[in-house]
């Protein structure tokens, strides 16, 4: 069974705490966007961009959940 972005965000908050969870996911998002610029193949670039977008979505959920708490 695959976890939803909401479940991943909740687990990240529980594991890293509200202050660090969003920061860690935003940093990872930025790293994947940066790596995508240097990929040799289009498929690698697409994969890195997809990963960056996923981490960004989870970071946004974390930010929303921590604002609501």
N, C-alpha and C positions, 0 to 999 in steps of 0.2 A: 504494500500500500504506500502510495506517495503522499508525503505531507503537503498540506496547503501552505501558501505563503503566510497566512495568518498563524498557523501552528509553528512554523519556523520562527516567525517574529516573536511569538510568545516564549518559545524555548530560548531564543537568544537573550531576551530580557531577563528570564530566570537565571540563565547561565552567567551573563556578563554584567547584569545590572542595567537599569534604565539609562544611566549616563553614558555607558560605554557601548551598549549594543548598537545604537544607530551610528555612532562614530565608526565602529569597526566595519559595519556594512557599507557606509559611505566611502571609507578608505578602500575597501575591496572593489567597490564599483569603479572608483577612479583608476585603480590599478589595472583593471581589465580594459577600460577605455584606452588607457595609455598603451597597454600591450597590443591592442588591436591595430594601433598605428604602425606597428613594426612587423606585422605578420607577412610572411612570404606568399601565402595563398589566400584566395578569397574565402575559401571555406573556413580556414582558421580565423580569419578576421570576423566573419559572421558569427562564429561560435563565441569569440571573445566579446563581441558586442551583445550577443544574447545573454551571456553571463553577467555582463555589466548591467544590463536592463533588469535582470532578475534581482540582482543585489540591490539595485536602486528601488525597485518595488517593495522589497522586504524592508529596506531602510525607511521608506515612507510609511509603511504600516507600523513599524516600531515607533516612529515619531508621533504618529496619530495615537497609538495606544498609550504612550507615556504622557501625552498632553491630556488625555482623558482621565488618567489615574489621579 
